[in-house]
């Protein structure tokens, strides 16, 4: 009996390379590997398998290695030599292109169930030695070593060097990354003195992450025009297949951010809840260098804030946004530099991209007080730029939401939806850089000005009509009326005022609104004139029967603009 079993064992061992593919196929199913190929195999020891010219294809990418060694006794050890790893094509997102909705992005569930088995296998490995290259998103060399529950890694590329240690158990990971600096294109970089991460699996579909660092520094041209710095920052993140929750750690502001999505539709739900906290905490939450004007302010009082957003491109309204801001006892304790309160008095304005200096106040003979601005020009410009200016609190919600959706879809800053207050803040208090930091500061300053009446609506409109760019090196209504029609603002006709309102979004391209031979407004502008006429009728500035008679006919350039049109860029 024993002899028979021995002979059977020898036969099985002799045929080991024939049933090796079956064993590997079973392991592939357990790990979710879709394809494995090897050029040669050696199984000379009972617990040791050596594969050469290995190619492994998974949902995570394609791995090609010169050699792969599996050691099963006394514990599982893996050694990978000279590997190359390449990520799969970006096909996880489902893109659809309906004729009227633009593109839709359907978020897939987070692949936690696919990660969990790999995590458990990696944690059970007694030893691992791997050396090779990662080809995407950037080419980098990777060295990974693990012995027992501890290990270290080294990643090197032309963009920087990452080195650290980790401790891994069945359901938890502790990671420490040494001080490093990673450099990207367009002068982008990320650096830190200390960086750590802890991960814990509660179930196969519930993962929590804690991360933090000291002296975090970075720069990205789309984020801000300056390097940013956090002395200490961290977060706590909970991941589920269709949801995530984030709370800060070691930061000035406490809040809860919750995001969830559906896989059958492109619907996304976002909730941001900030309990009542001092106003200064809201500003100090952002890294040093993020704000320019707000960074020099100290506020008293507290605020609570809640934001709820629902985005579903399959619906006609596309984006639903609800904001509840509850400030208490707001006060300005100090504010250095130019700030909203300094705009209450006369000041010197230096327009961007210009060497001019303009006094915005009665000291300037071209300056117009609000009552000196003809109602025709006032209402025509308001309709063109901000028709609900005297009724909203700094923002036109519908235009704002439309801009958010359009910018999200193009992944750019194509549309701003700026109200008069936002334009005033951008021109007088901030830079013109197209960054997330500048846009967010513009929104916050606008909300503060309007909510706490730091500037009256009348003062905002008065400043706007005296500083807005109305042509090539032309600023304010007085200069505009002289440049285009050789008139004072009080002498403008209604059609001329409407024309000035129409060109205001693109004042340096005014030649596109006139006939090149006559210098008069194009007849194709008749629809725009009629739209503004209906608005003026609704505001009781025009009788209803004048709508059809208000046309671009007779609006002709008689000032310097007619001669200067040839010097403008096409």
Residue pairs with C-beta under 8 A, 6 or more apart in sequence:
12 19
13 46
16 43
17 41
17 43
20 41
20 43
20 49
24 36
25 36
27 33
28 34
28 36
30 117
31 58
31 117
31 118
31 121
32 58
32 59
32 114
32 117
32 118
33 56
33 57
33 58
34 57
34 58
34 59
35 55
35 56
35 57
36 54
36 55
36 56
36 57
37 54
37 55
38 51
38 52
38 53
38 54
38 55
38 68
39 52
39 53
39 54
40 51
40 52
40 53
41 49
41 50
41 51
41 52
42 49
42 50
42 52
43 49
43 50
44 50
46 73
47 71
47 72
47 73
47 74
48 69
48 70
48 71
48 72
48 73
49 69
49 70
49 72
50 67
50 68
50 69
50 70
51 67
51 68
51 69
51 70
52 66
52 67
53 66
54 63
54 64
54 65
54 66
54 67
54 68
55 62
55 63
55 64
55 65
56 62
56 63
56 64
56 65
57 63
59 88
59 111
59 114
60 87
60 88
61 85
61 86
61 87
61 88
61 136
62 85
62 86
62 88
63 83
63 84
63 85
64 83
64 84
64 85
65 80
65 81
65 82
65 83
65 84
65 132
66 81
66 82
66 83
67 79
67 80
67 81
67 82
68 78
68 79
68 80
68 81
69 77
69 78
69 79
69 80
69 81
70 76
70 77
70 78
71 77
71 78
71 79
71 127
74 126
75 126
75 127
76 124
76 125
76 126
77 125
77 126
77 127
77 128
78 125
78 127
78 128
78 129
78 130
79 127
79 128
79 129
79 130
80 129
80 130
80 131
80 132
81 131
81 132
82 131
82 132
83 130
83 131
83 132
83 133
84 132
84 133
84 135
85 132
85 133
85 134
85 135
86 135
86 136
87 135
87 136
87 137
92 108
93 105
93 106
93 107
93 108
94 105
94 106
94 108
95 103
95 104
95 105
96 103
96 104
96 106
97 103
97 104
98 104
101 313
101 314
102 313
102 409
103 409
104 266
104 313
104 314
105 266
106 263
106 265
106 266
107 261
107 263
107 266
107 268
108 263
109 241
109 242
109 263
110 239
110 240
110 241
110 242
110 244
112 204
112 205
112 206
112 207
112 239
112 240
112 241
113 204
113 205
113 241
115 207
116 201
116 204
116 205
119 201
120 170
122 128
122 146
122 168
123 149
123 168
123 169
123 170
123 171
124 170
125 146
126 147
126 148
127 146
127 147
127 148
128 144
128 145
128 146
128 151
129 144
129 145
130 142
130 143
130 144
130 145
131 142
131 143
131 144
132 141
132 142
133 139
133 140
133 141
133 142
134 140
134 141
134 142
134 155
138 157
138 158
138 159
139 157
139 158
140 155
140 156
140 157
140 159
141 155
141 156
141 157
142 153
142 154
142 155
143 153
143 154
144 151
144 152
144 153
144 154
145 151
145 152
145 153
146 168
149 167
149 168
149 169
150 165
150 166
150 167
150 168
151 165
151 166
151 168
152 163
152 164
152 165
152 166
153 162
153 163
153 164
153 165
153 166
154 161
154 162
154 163
155 161
155 162
155 163
156 162
159 182
159 183
159 184
160 180
160 181
160 182
160 183
161 180
162 177
162 178
162 180
162 182
163 177
163 178
163 180
164 175
164 176
164 177
164 178
164 195
165 175
165 176
166 173
166 174
166 175
166 176
167 173
167 174
168 174
171 200
171 201
171 202
172 198
172 199
172 200
172 201
173 197
173 198
173 199
173 200
174 196
174 197
174 198
175 196
175 197
175 198
175 199
176 195
176 196
177 192
177 195
177 196
177 197
179 191
179 192
179 193
179 194
180 191
180 192
180 195
181 189
181 190
181 191
182 189
182 190
182 191
183 189
184 190
184 220
186 220
186 221
187 219
187 221
188 218
188 219
188 220
188 221
189 217
189 218
189 219
190 216
190 217
190 218
191 216
191 217
191 218
192 213
192 214
192 215
192 216
192 217
193 213
193 214
193 215
194 213
194 214
194 215
195 211
195 212
195 213
195 216
196 211
196 212
196 213
197 209
197 210
197 211
198 209
198 210
198 211
199 207
199 208
199 209
199 210
200 207
200 208
201 207
202 208
205 240
205 241
206 238
206 239
206 240
207 238
207 239
208 236
208 237
208 238
208 239
209 235
209 236
209 237
209 238
209 239
210 234
210 235
210 236
210 237
210 249
211 234
211 235
211 237
212 232
212 233
212 234
212 235
212 249
212 250
213 230
213 232
213 233
213 234
214 231
214 232
215 229
215 230
215 231
216 229
216 230
216 233
216 287
217 227
217 228
217 229
217 230
218 227
218 228
219 226
219 227
219 228
221 435
222 435
222 436
223 435
223 436
223 437
224 289
224 290
224 435
224 436
224 437
224 438
225 431
225 433
225 435
225 437
225 438
226 289
227 289
228 287
228 288
228 289
228 290
229 287
229 288
229 289
230 287
230 288
231 288
232 250
232 251
233 248
233 249
233 250
233 251
233 287
234 248
234 249
234 250
234 251
235 246
235 247
235 248
235 249
236 246
236 247
236 248
236 249
237 244
237 245
237 246
238 244
238 245
238 246
242 260
242 261
242 262
242 263
243 258
243 259
243 260
243 261
244 258
244 259
244 260
245 256
245 257
245 258
245 259
246 256
246 257
246 258
247 254
247 255
247 256
247 257
248 254
248 255
248 285
251 285
252 280
252 281
252 284
252 285
253 274
253 277
253 281
253 282
253 284
253 285
254 274
254 275
254 277
255 272
255 273
255 274
255 275
256 271
256 272
256 273
257 270
257 271
257 272
258 270
258 271
258 272
258 273
259 268
259 269
259 270
259 271
260 268
260 269
261 267
261 268
261 269
265 312
265 314
266 311
266 312
266 313
266 314
267 310
267 311
267 312
267 314
268 309
268 310
268 311
268 312
269 309
269 310
270 307
270 308
270 309
270 310
270 311
271 306
271 307
271 308
271 309
272 305
272 306
272 307
272 308
273 305
273 306
274 282
274 303
274 304
274 305
274 306
275 304
276 302
276 303
276 304
276 326
276 328
277 302
277 303
277 304
278 299
278 300
278 301
278 302
279 299
279 300
279 301
279 302
279 303
279 327
279 330
280 298
280 299
282 303
282 305
283 291
283 294
283 295
283 297
283 299
286 437
288 295
290 437
290 441
291 437
291 441
292 430
292 431
292 441
293 337
293 338
293 339
293 429
293 430
293 441
293 445
294 441
294 444
294 445
296 335
296 336
296 337
296 339
297 332
297 334
297 335
297 336
297 339
298 332
298 333
298 334
298 335
299 330
299 331
299 332
299 333
300 329
300 330
300 331
300 332
300 333
301 327
301 328
301 329
301 330
301 331
302 327
302 328
302 329
303 325
303 326
303 327
303 328
303 330
304 324
304 325
304 326
305 323
305 324
305 325
305 326
306 322
306 323
306 324
307 321
307 322
307 323
307 324
308 321
308 322
308 323
309 319
309 320
309 321
309 322
310 319
310 320
311 318
311 319
311 320
311 405
312 318
313 405
318 401
318 405
319 401
319 404
319 405
321 397
321 401
321 404
325 447
325 451
327 451
327 452
330 451
330 452
332 341
335 341
338 347
338 428
338 429
339 429
340 429
340 445
340 448
340 449
340 454
340 455
341 454
343 424
343 428
343 429
343 455
343 459
343 463
344 455
344 459
345 361
346 359
346 360
346 361
346 362
346 363
347 359
347 360
347 361
348 357
348 358
348 359
348 360
349 357
349 358
349 359
349 360
349 428
349 467
350 356
350 357
350 358
351 358
351 427
351 467
351 469
351 475
352 427
352 431
352 432
354 473
356 473
356 475
358 364
358 467
358 475
358 476
359 367
360 367
360 463
360 466
360 467
361 367
362 369
364 466
366 466
366 476
366 478
366 479
367 466
367 476
367 478
368 462
368 465
368 466
368 476
368 477
368 478
368 489
369 462
370 458
370 461
370 462
370 465
372 489
372 490
373 461
373 462
373 465
373 477
373 489
374 489
374 490
374 492
374 497
375 541
376 492
376 493
376 494
376 497
376 498
376 541
377 465
377 477
377 489
377 492
377 497
377 500
377 501
378 461
378 465
379 535
379 536
379 539
379 541
380 494
380 497
380 498
380 500
380 501
380 532
380 536
381 465
381 497
381 500
381 501
381 504
382 389
382 390
382 420
382 461
382 501
383 501
383 531
383 532
383 535
383 536
384 501
384 502
384 504
384 505
384 532
385 419
385 420
385 423
385 501
385 504
385 505
386 396
386 419
386 420
387 535
388 396
389 419
389 420
389 421
389 457
389 460
389 461
390 457
392 419
393 447
393 450
393 451
394 419
394 421
394 422
394 446
394 447
394 449
394 450
394 451
395 417
395 419
395 422
395 443
395 446
395 447
396 417
396 419
399 417
400 417
402 415
402 417
403 415
403 416
403 417
406 414
406 415
407 413
407 414
407 415
413 434
413 439
416 422
416 439
418 426
418 442
419 446
420 460
420 461
420 464
421 446
421 449
421 450
421 455
421 460
422 442
422 443
422 446
423 464
423 468
424 460
424 463
424 464
424 467
425 442
425 445
425 446
425 449
426 432
426 438
426 442
427 467
427 468
428 463
428 467
429 445
430 438
430 441
430 442
430 445
431 438
432 438
448 454
449 455
449 460
465 476
465 477
466 475
466 476
466 477
466 478
467 475
467 476
468 475
468 476
468 504
469 475
469 507
469 508
470 476
470 477
470 479
470 480
470 483
470 500
470 503
470 504
470 507
471 479
471 480
471 483
471 484
471 503
471 507
471 508
471 510
471 561
472 508
472 564
472 567
472 568
474 480
474 483
474 507
477 489
477 500
478 488
478 489
480 500
481 487
481 488
481 489
481 491
481 492
481 496
481 500
482 488
482 559
482 560
483 559
483 560
483 561
483 564
484 496
484 499
484 500
484 510
484 557
484 558
484 559
484 561
485 492
485 496
485 557
485 558
485 559
486 558
486 559
486 560
487 496
487 559
492 500
494 536
494 542
494 550
495 521
495 529
495 550
495 551
495 552
495 553
495 554
495 555
496 555
498 528
498 529
498 532
498 533
498 550
498 555
499 513
499 521
499 525
499 552
499 555
501 532
502 513
502 525
502 528
502 532
503 509
503 510
503 513
506 512
508 568
508 569
509 568
510 561
510 565
510 568
511 565
511 568
513 521
513 522
513 525
514 520
514 521
514 522
514 557
514 565
515 521
515 522
518 556
519 556
519 557
519 562
520 552
520 553
520 554
520 555
520 556
520 557
521 552
521 553
521 555
521 556
522 552
523 552
523 553
525 552
526 551
526 552
529 550
529 551
529 552
530 547
530 548
530 550
532 550
533 542
533 546
533 547
533 550
534 547
536 542
537 543
537 544
537 546
537 547
542 550
557 565
